[in-house]
């Protein structure tokens, strides 16, 4: 038996979450069984925990949690042995496949990444999909030529999980970071992470008729999408890049192609779910060496399994700051 936060359909069709003892025989197929120690909370987790599973959950009963870190209990794959510390993000785990809101998980070996020796399982979940995505975004911008000398880098949705890690990593690498937030009370938090300038969300939320504005940003990590992304594209410097990581402001993009044609702006899509192992190893290696762990600790709130459903609703309302780490053992 193991402990899990189980989602079930109620009589009215709504998903109900409760902490239960579950028979290990109910675990899905996979080559590796992991004793999970920590999971985390991402926006996608909030969707999975919502009334209709956010359109992501395929069947019930279900165990959500798109990330987890723990220790291998058993493996039929030679790449992993009992006692190995591993981390998992993405691969539709927690959506289609049972996920990390449990003390035990069974998954395909291909989905796991060996945890760098300097990162604890708790710190791995302080990073989670949000931090992993932020590092992929930084890597993509730098692969397209971004350097600290190029100028100011914009981070939208900066007080959220992806934004928080992005601000910390960029600042640690010597970039001047402008952080966009709709919550003025988060300014001290963002400055502590390394933001050199705070921009009220309202300053960028309004659409303009001009397809191009003054060149301001050397790069951008955008977690908002929608009208804000369209506005930012028109403010990018010549041949600068935007790494798109989210759609908190909407999936539509009311933009023109002018920034791409006249300024050579690049819009880079960041896919953290199906990224290949080589890219994952590179990103986790850089996280281990470049993410300031003291700043990471300042982002974290730790909770138990029973607290997750309420926080899932809160993250969908934009009320969660920084990173939530879930100790699945309590």
N, C-alpha and C positions, 0 to 999 in steps of 0.2 A: 504494500500500500504506500501511496505517497500523497502529499498535500497539494491541492491545486485550487485556483479560483476558476470555477466552472460556470460557463454561460449556458443557460437553458432557456427554451422558449416557454413563456407563461401561457395561460389560457387565452389571454387577449392577443397573443402573438408577439408581445414585447420580450426582449431578452432580459433574463434575471440572472444576476451574478451572486454566487455564494461560495464560501470556502468549504471544501469537502475533502474527505479521504477517498482516494480513487485507487482502484485495483490496477497494478502495473500491466495486467493483461490488456487493458484498454489503450495503452500507448500505441501510436501508429508505427508502421514499419520503418526501419532504418538500420544502418550498420553500427551506429554508435549510441550508447545510452549514457547520458550525462547526469550527474548529480548537480542540479542547478543550485547556485548560491545566491545570485543576484539577477534581477531583471531591471527594467526601467520603464519609463512612460514617454511615448512619443505621440505626436498628433494622430498618427495612424492607429495607435492603440486606443485613443479616445473614440475614433470612429468604430473600431471593432467592438468596443464596449457599449456603444449606443444602441438604441431600440431595435434597429434593423441591421445591426452589424456594419453600418456605414456602406453597405453594398459590397463589403470585402469578405465577410464570413460566409462560407458556402453551406455548412451544415452544423447542426447542434445535436448533442451537447458539444461544447467547444472550449478549448483553453487558449486564450489570447496571449499576447506578449511577443512582439516581433523581435526582441533581443533577449539574449541570456548569456551568462558566463558561469562556468563551473568546472567540475573535475570529471574526467571520463571514468565511468564505472565499468563499462564493458565495451569491447569493440571487435567486430569481425573483419575490420579493415586494418591492414598492416601499418597504415600511417599513424594510427592512434593506439595507445595502450592505457590500461587502467592507471590512474594517477596523473595523466596529462591534463594541464589546464588549457581550456579552450574558450573561445568566444564565438558567438553566432549573431549575425545581423542580416536581415533580408531573406531572400529566397522564398517569400510568401509564407514563411513560418509565422504563426500567430494569426494568420488569415485563413489560408487553405489547410495548412498543416498545424497540428497542435503546437503551442508555443511555450514561452518562458515563464508564465505565471503559475509555476508549479515547482516542486522540489525535484522533479525528475522529467527528463525529456529524451525522446529518441528521434534521431534525425539521420540524414544521409551524411556520410563522411565528407563528401565534396562541399558541404555547406559550412563546415567548421574552419576556423583559423586558429593555429597554435598561438596562445597568448604570449606576447613578449615578456621576458623574465622580469622586467622592471615594472610591469603593470599588474596590480592586484585584480582579482575578479570584481571587487567593488568599484575600483577605478575604471575598469573596462566598461561597466554599466553607467558610470558617470559620463563616460564618453558616448557609448551606445551608437545607435543609428544616427542620431543628431550630430555627434562629434565626428563620426566616421564620414558623414556626408559633408560636413564643414571642411574636413581635411581634403576630401576629393575635390571640393570646389577650389580650395587654395592651390592644389596641385594643378588643376586644369588652367587656372589663371596664369600661374607661373610657366606652365608648358607653352602658353601662348604669349610669353614675353613679359609678363608683369614683374617689375622689380620695385623695391622701396623707393628708388630714385625717380620713378615715373610719376609719382604724385599720390594724391589722397585716394583711398579706397573706401567705397560706400558699402555698408552692411545694412540691409533692411530687415525688419522684424528682429532687431538686434537683441532684445531681451529674452527671446525664445531660446529653445535648446540649440538649434543650429547656429543662430546668430550669436549666442553667447560664446560658443567655442570658436566660431570664426573670428570674433573680435579678439579673443585671447591669443589665438595662434598668430593672426596677422600682426598684432602689436608686438608679440615676442620676436617676430622676424624683422622688426624694424619699420613696419608700415605705419603711416599716419591713417588712422581709422575714423571715419565719420559714421556714427551709429544712429540709425533711424528708429524711433520708438513713438508709440502713441500714449505711453504711460510716463508722464514727467517724473513720477516718483522713482523710476528706475535709473535716473541719471547717476547717482552715486555708485550704484552697482556697475553700470557700464563703464564709468571712468575707472573704477577699480580693476576692471578687466583689461583696460588699456586704451579705451576710446579717447581720442583727442578732441572730438567735437560731437555734440549731441544735436540731432536734427529732429524737430517735431514732425510726426507723421503727416500732419496737415500741410506742411510745406511742400510735400511731394504727392499728396493724394489727389490734387486737382489736375484734371486733364487740361491740356492747352492745344490750341489749334495749330501752332507752329510745330512742324515735324522735327526741327532742330533748334536747340537753345545753345547758350554759351557752353564751351567745353569745360567740364569741371572734374569728372572722375576718371582716374587712371584704371580703375577696375571696380567691379561690384559683385557682391554675393547677395542674391535676391531671394528671400524666402516668402515674398508677398505675391508676386505676379500681378495680373490685372492691370488696372490703370496706372498704378505706381511703376510697374516695370516699363510700361509704354513711355511714361514720362522720363524715366531714368535713361532709356535708350537714346533719347534726344539730347542728353547732357553728357554723354560719354566722350572722352577724348578720341582723337584720330587713332584708329586701329586698336582701341581698347576693347576689353572683353567683359561680358556679364555672365556669371555662372548662375543659372536658374536652378534653385533647389526646392521651391515650394510654391503653393498657391493659396496662402491664407487670405489673400485679397481677391481671389477669383481666378477661374481658369481662362477666361476670355482675355485677349490681348488686343486692345483697341489702338494699334500702332500702324505706322506706315513702313515701307521698306527703305525710306530715305536714309536713316542712319546707317544702314548696311551698305548702301550704294555710294553715298557721298563721303562718309567717314570711315568706311571699312570696319564698322563695329561688328564684333563677334558675339553671338548669343549661344552660350554653351550649356547644353542640357546635362544635368548631373543625375545619373541613375545609380543609386546605391544598392538597389535590390538585387540586381543580376550582375553586378560588377565581377570580373574574373578574379581568380585567386591571386594572380600576379599583382594586380592592382590593389587587392585587399592587403597583401603582405607589405607592399610599398607604403600604403596609407598607415597601417598599424605601426610600421617601423618608424615613420615620421611622427606619429602621435607619441610614441614612446620617447623620442628624442627631443621633440619640439614643443609639446603642449605643457605649459607651466602647471604642474600638478597642484601647487598651492592655490593658484587661481581656480583650477578645476574644483578643488574642495570647497571653495567659497560659493560655487554655483549650486551645490548639492543639498537637497532635502531628502532624508531617508525615511521610508515608510514601510509598513507591512502589507501583506496581501489584501487584508480586509479594507484598507484605505484606498485601494486603487480605483474602484468604480466611481467614487465621488470626484477623485482627481481627474479621471477620464472625462467626465462632464466639464470640469473646470478648464481643461486644456483646450477643449473645443470652443469655449467662450473667450479664449485668450487671456485667462487669468493665472496661468502658471508661469513663473519666472525661473529661468535657469534649468536645472536638470533634477529630475526625480529618480532616485535609486530605490528599487523595491527589494528588500530582503525577504525572499520567498519563504524563509524558514521561520518567520514570525508573523 
